[in-house]
């Protein structure tokens, strides 16, 4: 009898069925899907779903293995010494996705000590080739001349949409060498080039397909040449660190809708001086010195672009004339962001207040100030009321990063509060002050 009681005590926990297992399979599957990491293309950790779910109990393991949505995305971060270790994981993982489209992301980090393997039998080439139809994004931080020795996979990289290539210093390739490993990529749209200047002809990519391009540590000439090489670009982001001569030709970017020249300072306007972009809707750049204003204004006039969003870093001391030169013709602009405005911000606010017909379509205004002197609340209240009452399109959102002098202006603060109650989104942020 005691032995029976002991056996019952041992086996009872295993016979107890969790209430969650009484739910229908579809419901439990959806619960499991909601357990997935929120980060896109998360690493396959054993402490997170889906691998965590199959380690709970036998029933959960079976349910998780049959829920295809848990297995259609995998992110691999490999180094030369562990590249072969991912094969068992892929062979276990991929069949679980069933007929769902797979999203396989590969990050491979090579090093100087592993650049001697130049044959197509390199494990990286084998891995890319064996799973060619399934890769949706590939990020390779490895010498490009190593990739130049890889042959194109026998099957196309049919799902590849994003490609990131790192080319650093002498790791680049000469202009007479062409990569062929990514030539057959019918879905490729997004290209990211990091660290270094690589000619478009050396990449061996289907140039007409590329619609999004990001380049870091590039030059004005290289950026313009890439606009010519990829004629259907819709979005381009550049960090320009050098002039490096004149381009082969002044490009007419007929498809470009978004251009971001971040951390580029004087080199941003220098690029615009040689560019035409008739469909441009979003522009971000630095205009630090007054001498650069004609370059930007000429670009806008020459392109006749319909800018909807403009983010600009202003210089310290601007006048009415300069504000008119930069903003006077942007009749369709809806979103304006002014970064590092300094004292020029005071001039801009007064300019907009005195000229309600300038920027008549403005819906959103973000302004950042670099000096500690507070902005008068009356100026803000007058500007916001003017943009609500004297324009056809009403300003809906105003954000200011600056101290606000509100202590002796209760009437102005009350006016701002009333506009907030009427539906305007107003945010004034200072280092130790929030007004919402």
ABEGO torsion letter per residue (X at the ends): XAAAAAAAAAAAAAABBBAAAABBAAAAAAAAAAABBABBGBBBBAABOAAAAAAABAAAAAAAAABAAAAABBBBBBBAAAAAAAAAAAAAAAAAAEABBBBBBBBBBBBAAAAABABAABAAAAAAAAAAAABABBBBBBBAAAAAABBBBABBBAABABBBBBBBEAABBBAABBBAAAABBAABABBBBBGEBBBAAAAGBBAAABABBBBBGBBAAAAAAAAAABAABABBBBBBABAGEBBABBBBBAABABBBBBGAEAAAAAAAAABBBAABABBBBBBABAAAAAAAAAAAAAAGBBBABBBBBBBABBBAAAAAAAAAABAABABBBBBGAEAAAAAAAAAAAABAABGAABABBBBBBABABBBBAAAAAAAAAAAAAABABBBABBBBBBBBBAAABAAAAAAAAAAAAAGBBBBBBBAABBBX
